């Protein structure tokens, strides 16, 4: 957060206008959504009026933006980078299969992304996940066999399979293979 209130007030009009335009909303639409008059919204965006905390709160809710985020010195454009050696890896699930966890920890149980690397005759066997869970597997290198319940399909590099993961399922590699796996909760 910024310490200087003059700095906050000088950037607030542009940030509010930017948030409104990002959502492709007119002044009238923001006025209806926020309960703040169109003329007041316009005056605030032009820097001709300083909003009360209550008015600012109503505007940020209408624009679906973070109240504190409007007042930060830099917009959050941070790029989180995990170098290859920092990516969490699971080696003890399945035989001849290494699993690199690509999704952030907060996505576990909702939307998970993995890179799978199989050695020759590698197998990754999974118990059923929560009801409605589905997986999408794209083979990057090699060939994999996908088994979901009673169904089985062989995939070549470049091919994708989408299948139920709320039943027993497994992936099998006869030779070295690499794939990306997305697990989406139902």
MARRO-749850 format. One record per atom (N, C-alpha, C): atom name; y, x, z. Coordinates in steps of 0.1 Angstrom, whole numbers. Layout:
% MARRO-749850
    a   north    east      up
   CA       Y       X       Z
...
***
This chain:
% MARRO-749850
    a   north    east      up
    N     -12       8       0
   CA       0       0       0
    C      12       9       0
    N      23       3      -5
   CA      36      11      -5
    C      43       9       8
    N      51      19      11
   CA      59      18      23
    C      73      12      21
    N      78      15       9
   CA      92      11       6
    C      93      -3       1
    N      99     -12       8
   CA     100     -26       4
    C     107     -28      -9
    N     117     -19     -12
   CA     124     -20     -25
    C     115     -17     -37
    N     106      -8     -35
   CA      96      -5     -45
    C      87     -17     -48
    N      83     -23     -37
   CA      74     -35     -38
    C      81     -45     -46
    N      94     -48     -42
   CA     101     -59     -49
    C     104     -56     -63
    N     106     -43     -67
   CA     109     -39     -80
    C      97     -41     -90
    N      85     -39     -85
   CA      73     -40     -93
    C      67     -54     -93
    N      70     -62     -83
   CA      64     -75     -82
    C      66     -84     -94
    N      78     -85    -100
   CA      80     -94    -111
    C      71     -90    -123
    N      71     -78    -126
   CA      62     -73    -138
    C      48     -76    -135
    N      43     -73    -123
   CA      29     -76    -119
    C      25     -90    -120
    N      34     -99    -116
   CA      31    -113    -117
    C      31    -118    -131
    N      40    -113    -139
   CA      41    -117    -153
    C      28    -112    -160
    N      25     -99    -157
   CA      13     -93    -163
    C       0    -102    -160
    N      -1    -106    -147
   CA     -12    -114    -143
    C     -13    -127    -150
    N      -1    -133    -152
   CA       0    -146    -159
    C      -4    -145    -174
    N       1    -135    -180
   CA      -2    -132    -194
    C     -17    -128    -196
    N     -22    -121    -187
   CA     -36    -117    -188
    C     -46    -129    -188
    N     -41    -140    -182
   CA     -49    -152    -182
    C     -44    -162    -192
    N     -35    -158    -201
   CA     -29    -166    -211
    C     -24    -179    -206
    N     -16    -179    -195
   CA     -11    -191    -189
    C       4    -191    -192
    N       9    -203    -194
   CA      23    -206    -196
    C      30    -207    -182
    N      43    -206    -182
   CA      50    -208    -170
    C      47    -222    -164
    N      46    -232    -173
   CA      43    -246    -168
    C      30    -247    -162
    N      20    -240    -168
   CA       6    -240    -163
    C       6    -234    -149
    N      13    -222    -147
   CA      13    -216    -134
    C      20    -225    -124
    N      31    -231    -128
   CA      38    -241    -119
    C      29    -252    -114
    N      21    -258    -123
   CA      12    -268    -120
    C       1    -263    -110
    N      -4    -252    -114
   CA     -15    -246    -105
    C     -11    -242     -92
    N       1    -237     -91
   CA       6    -231     -78
    C      14    -240     -69
    N      20    -251     -76
   CA      29    -260     -68
    C      43    -254     -67
    N      46    -243     -74
   CA      59    -236     -74
    C      66    -240     -87
    N      79    -244     -86
   CA      85    -249     -98
    C      86    -239    -109
    N      86    -244    -122
   CA      86    -235    -133
    C      98    -226    -133
    N     110    -231    -129
   CA     122    -223    -129
    C     121    -212    -118
    N     114    -215    -107
   CA     113    -205     -97
    C     103    -194    -101
    N      92    -198    -108
   CA      83    -188    -114
    C      90    -179    -123
    N      98    -185    -132
   CA     106    -177    -142
    C     116    -168    -135
    N     123    -172    -125
   CA     132    -164    -118
    C     125    -152    -111
    N     114    -155    -105
   CA     106    -144     -99
    C     102    -134    -109
    N      97    -138    -120
   CA      92    -129    -131
    C     104    -121    -136
    N     116    -126    -137
   CA     127    -119    -142
    C     134    -110    -131
    N     129    -111    -119
   CA     134    -103    -108
    C     147    -109    -102
    N     150    -122    -105
   CA     162    -128    -101
    C     161    -135     -87
    N     148    -136     -83
   CA     146    -143     -70
    C     134    -136     -63
    N     135    -134     -50
   CA     124    -128     -42
    C     116    -140     -36
    N     103    -140     -39
   CA      95    -151     -33
    C      92    -150     -18
    N      91    -161     -12
   CA      86    -160       2
    C      72    -157       2
    N      66    -153      13
   CA      52    -150      14
    C      44    -162      10
    N      48    -174      14
   CA      41    -186      11
    C      41    -188      -4
    N      52    -187     -11
   CA      53    -188     -26
    C      44    -178     -33
    N      45    -165     -28
   CA      37    -155     -34
    C      22    -157     -32
    N      19    -163     -21
   CA       4    -166     -18
    C       0    -177     -28
    N       8    -187     -30
   CA       4    -198     -39
    C       3    -193     -54
    N      12    -184     -57
   CA      12    -178     -71
    C      -1    -169     -73
    N      -4    -161     -63
   CA     -16    -152     -65
    C     -29    -161     -65
    N     -29    -171     -58
   CA     -41    -180     -58
    C     -42    -187     -72
    N     -31    -192     -77
   CA     -31    -198     -90
    C     -35    -189    -101
    N     -30    -176    -100
   CA     -33    -166    -110
    C     -47    -159    -108
    N     -53    -163     -96
   CA     -66    -157     -93
    C     -65    -141     -92
    N     -55    -136     -86
   CA     -54    -122     -84
    C     -53    -119     -69
    N     -56    -107     -65
   CA     -56    -103     -51
    C     -42    -101     -47
    N     -38    -107     -36
   CA     -25    -106     -30
    C     -21     -92     -28
    N     -30     -84     -21
   CA     -27     -70     -18
    C     -27     -62     -31
    N     -35     -65     -40
   CA     -36     -57     -53
    C     -23     -57     -61
    N     -15     -68     -59
   CA      -2     -69     -66
    C       8     -58     -60
    N       5     -55     -48
   CA      15     -46     -41
    C      11     -32     -40
    N      -1     -29     -46
   CA      -6     -15     -46
    C       2      -6     -56
    N       4       6     -52
   CA      11      15     -61
    C       5      17     -75
    N      -8      18     -75
   CA     -14      19     -88
    C     -24       8     -89
    N     -24       2    -101
   CA     -34      -8    -103
    C     -48      -2    -103
    N     -58      -9     -98
   CA     -71      -3     -97
    C     -77      -1    -110
    N     -77      11    -115
   CA     -83      15    -128
    C     -93      26    -126
    N     -97      27    -114
   CA    -106      39    -110
    C    -119      38    -117
    N    -124      49    -122
   CA    -137      49    -128
    C    -146      56    -118
    N    -156      49    -114
   CA    -166      55    -105
    C    -177      62    -113
    N    -178      75    -111
   CA    -188      83    -118
    C    -198      89    -109
    N    -211      87    -113
   CA    -222      93    -106
    C    -228     104    -116
    N    -227     116    -112
   CA    -233     127    -120
    C    -248     125    -120
    N    -255     131    -130
   CA    -269     129    -132
    C    -277     132    -119
    N    -273     142    -112
   CA    -280     146    -100
    C    -277     137     -88
    N    -267     128     -89
   CA    -263     119     -78
    C    -269     105     -80
    N    -274     102     -91
   CA    -280      89     -93
    C    -293      88     -85
    N    -293      77     -76
   CA    -305      75     -68
    C    -318      73     -77
    N    -329      80     -73
   CA    -341      79     -80
    C    -353      76     -71
    N    -362      68     -76
   CA    -374      64     -69
    C    -385      70     -76
    N    -393      78     -69
   CA    -404      85     -76
    C    -418      79     -71
    N    -418      72     -60
   CA    -431      68     -55
    C    -435      53     -58
    N    -429      47     -68
   CA    -433      34     -72
    C    -441      35     -85
    N    -453      31     -85
   CA    -461      32     -97
    C    -467      46     -99
    N    -474      48    -109
   CA    -480      61    -112
    C    -474      67    -124
    N    -469      79    -124
   CA    -462      85    -135
    C    -450      78    -140
    N    -442      72    -131
   CA    -430      65    -134
    C    -419      69    -125
    N    -408      73    -130
   CA    -396      76    -123
    C    -385      66    -126
    N    -379      61    -115
   CA    -369      50    -116
    C    -356      54    -112
    N    -346      54    -121
   CA    -332      58    -118
    C    -324      45    -116
    N    -318      44    -104
   CA    -310      31    -101
    C    -296      33    -106
    N    -293      25    -116
   CA    -280      26    -123
    C    -269      16    -117
    N    -274       5    -112
   CA    -264      -5    -107
    C    -260      -1     -93
    N    -248      -6     -89
   CA    -243      -3     -75
    C    -251     -11     -65
    N    -251      -5     -53
   CA    -259     -11     -42
    C    -256     -26     -39
    N    -243     -30     -41
   CA    -240     -44     -38
    C    -246     -54     -48
    N    -251     -49     -59
   CA    -257     -58     -69
    C    -272     -61     -66
    N    -278     -54     -56
   CA    -292     -55     -53
    C    -295     -70     -50
    N    -306     -75     -57
   CA    -310     -89     -55
    C    -303     -99     -63
    N    -293     -94     -71
   CA    -286    -103     -80
    C    -287     -98     -95
    N    -282     -86     -97
   CA    -282     -81    -111
    C    -284     -66    -110
    N    -296     -61    -113
   CA    -300     -47    -111
    C    -303     -40    -124
    N    -299     -28    -125
   CA    -301     -20    -138
    C    -308      -7    -134
    N    -318      -4    -142
   CA    -326       8    -140
    C    -329      15    -153
    N    -330      28    -152
   CA    -336      36    -163
    C    -350      40    -158
    N    -360      38    -167
   CA    -374      41    -163
    C    -378      52    -172
    N    -385      62    -166
   CA    -391      73    -174
    C    -406      74    -170
    N    -414      72    -181
   CA    -429      72    -179
    C    -435      85    -184
    N    -444      91    -177
   CA    -452     101    -182
    C    -464      95    -189
    N    -473     103    -196
   CA    -485      98    -202
    C    -493      90    -192
    N    -497      78    -197
   CA    -505      69    -188
    C    -498      64    -176
    N    -485      64    -176
   CA    -477      59    -165
    C    -477      44    -164
    N    -477      39    -152
   CA    -478      25    -149
    C    -468      21    -138
    N    -461      10    -140
   CA    -452       5    -130
    C    -457     -10    -127
    N    -463     -12    -116
   CA    -468     -25    -113
    C    -459     -32    -103
    N    -455     -45    -105
   CA    -446     -51     -96
    C    -452     -65     -91
    N    -450     -67     -78
   CA    -453     -80     -73
    C    -442     -90     -78
    N    -445    -103     -77
   CA    -435    -113     -81
    C    -422    -112     -73
    N    -411    -113     -80
   CA    -398    -113     -74
    C    -395    -127     -70
    N    -383    -130     -65
   CA    -379    -143     -61
    C    -380    -153     -73
    N    -382    -166     -70
   CA    -384    -176     -80
    C    -372    -176     -90
    N    -375    -176    -103
   CA    -365    -177    -113
    C    -360    -163    -118
    N    -365    -152    -112
   CA    -361    -139    -116
    C    -366    -136    -129
    N    -358    -129    -138
   CA    -362    -125    -151
    C    -359    -111    -153
    N    -366    -104    -162
   CA    -363     -90    -165
    C    -361     -89    -180
    N    -352     -80    -184
   CA    -350     -76    -198
    C    -353     -61    -199
    N    -362     -57    -207
   CA    -366     -43    -209
    C    -363     -39    -223
    N    -356     -28    -225
   CA    -353     -22    -238
    C    -360      -8    -238
    N    -368      -6    -248
   CA    -375       7    -249
    C    -366      16    -257
    N    -363      28    -251
   CA    -354      37    -257
    C    -362      48    -265
    N    -373      52    -259
   CA    -382      62    -265
    C    -396      59    -262
    N    -405      61    -272
   CA    -419      59    -270
    C    -423      44    -271
    N    -434      41    -265
   CA    -440      27    -266
    C    -444      23    -252
    N    -441      10    -249
   CA    -445       4    -236
    C    -452      -9    -238
    N    -462     -12    -230
   CA    -468     -25    -230
    C    -462     -33    -217
    N    -458     -45    -220
   CA    -452     -53    -209
    C    -463     -64    -207
    N    -466     -66    -194
   CA    -475     -77    -190
    C    -468     -85    -180
    N    -466     -98    -182
   CA    -460    -108    -173
    C    -469    -120    -172
    N    -475    -121    -160
   CA    -485    -132    -158
    C    -497    -129    -167
    N    -500    -138    -176
   CA    -511    -137    -185
    C    -507    -132    -199
    N    -494    -130    -201
   CA    -488    -126    -214
    C    -487    -111    -215
    N    -489    -106    -227
   CA    -488     -91    -229
    C    -482     -88    -243
    N    -472     -79    -243
   CA    -466     -75    -256
    C    -464     -60    -256
    N    -466     -54    -267
   CA    -464     -40    -269
    C    -450     -38    -276
    N    -442     -29    -270
   CA    -428     -27    -276
    C    -427     -12    -280
    N    -420     -11    -292
   CA    -416       2    -297
    C    -402       5    -294
    N    -398      18    -296
   CA    -384      21    -293
    C    -374      12    -301
    N    -364       8    -294
   CA    -354      -1    -300
    C    -357     -16    -298
    N    -369     -19    -293
   CA    -372     -33    -291
    C    -370     -37    -276
    N    -367     -50    -275
   CA    -364     -56    -261
    C    -373     -68    -258
    N    -378     -68    -246
   CA    -386     -80    -241
    C    -379     -86    -230
    N    -379     -99    -229
   CA    -373    -107    -218
    C    -385    -115    -213
    N    -387    -115    -200
   CA    -399    -121    -194
    C    -397    -125    -179
    N    -406    -134    -175
   CA    -406    -138    -161
    C    -410    -127    -152
    N    -402    -125    -141
   CA    -406    -115    -131
    C    -409    -121    -118
    N    -410    -135    -118
   CA    -414    -142    -106
    C    -429    -144    -105
    N    -436    -136    -113
   CA    -451    -136    -114
    C    -455    -121    -114
    N    -467    -118    -111
   CA    -471    -104    -111
    C    -468     -98    -125
    N    -463     -86    -126
   CA    -459     -80    -139
    C    -460     -65    -139
    N    -462     -59    -150
   CA    -463     -45    -150
    C    -459     -39    -164
    N    -456     -26    -164
   CA    -453     -19    -176
    C    -462      -7    -177
    N    -467      -5    -189
   CA    -477       6    -191
    C    -473      15    -203
    N    -475      28    -201
   CA    -471      37    -212
    C    -484      46    -215
    N    -488      46    -227
   CA    -499      55    -231
    C    -494      69    -233
    N    -482      71    -237
   CA    -476      84    -238
    C    -462      84    -232
    N    -455      95    -232
   CA    -441      95    -226
    C    -433      84    -232
    N    -425      78    -223
   CA    -416      67    -227
    C    -404      66    -218
    N    -394      60    -223
   CA    -381      58    -216
    C    -376      45    -219
    N    -371      37    -209
   CA    -366      24    -211
    C    -355      21    -201
    N    -347      10    -205
   CA    -337       5    -195
    C    -342      -9    -191
    N    -341     -12    -178
   CA    -346     -25    -173
    C    -334     -32    -165
    N    -333     -44    -169
   CA    -323     -53    -161
    C    -330     -63    -154
    N    -328     -65    -141
   CA    -335     -75    -133
    C    -324     -85    -129
    N    -325     -97    -133
   CA    -316    -108    -130
    C    -322    -119    -121
    N    -316    -121    -109
   CA    -321    -131    -101
    C    -319    -145    -106
    N    -328    -154    -104
   CA    -327    -167    -109
    C    -318    -177    -101
***
